[in-house]
Amino acid sequence: MSAGCTAVMLCRCYVSVAVLEGCIYAMGGYDGHVRQNTAERYTPKANQWSLITPMNHQRSDASATTLNS
């Protein structure tokens, strides 16, 4: 983790991560017991993670990318 950057809100592994319009998105993953449908957004200017609308289905070990932004 970079100095001065806050940690994600939910601890998990096998999370999917993508960057869109200057924000980092962390989606899904596995908390050691179940796959997750949660999603978080990191806003660098505010140095803050926030929970966003969860996905419709639980996912882990997935890929994520952005197109044209």
N, C-alpha and C positions, 0 to 999 in steps of 0.2 A: 504494500500500500504506500502511496506517495505521502510525504510529509504534509500534514495539514488537510488531508482528505478524510472525510468521515467514512465510517464503515457502513456497509449495507445494513438494512434493518433486520433482515431474516437470514439466519445462518443456514446455508445449504451448499451442496456440491452438484456437479453436473448441470450447472445453470447455463442458460443461453444468454448471450450478451450481444448487443448491437448499439451503434451510435447513430442518432438521428437528430439533425438540426442542433448540434452542439450538446445534446444530452445523452447520457449513457442509460440504456435500458437493460435490466436484468430480469429474465423471465423464466418461470418454472424452476426445475431443479429437484433435488432429493435431499430431505432433511435427516436421513438415516433411518426413517421409518416408512414414509410414504412420498410419492411424487407430488410435486406442488403445482398449483395453477396460479400462484401469486405472481405479481409483476411490480417492479420498482423502477423509478426514474431518478437519476442523479443529475442535479442542476449545478454545474460547476460554479457559476457566479454566486449562488447562494451557499455552495458547499453543503448541499443537503440532499438526502435520499427521501423520497416519499412513495408511499404505496399508491398504485394506480389501479384502474379497473382490472380485476383478475381475468385470466383467460377462461374460455368455456370448458377446456379440458386440461387435466393434469399432464405435465410433460417433464421429462428429464432426458439428458443425452441428446438433445436436439440442436440443430444449427439455427442461427439467426443472421440476417444481413439486411442491408438497406439498398434501395435502388433509386438513383436520381435525386439523392439528397443526403 
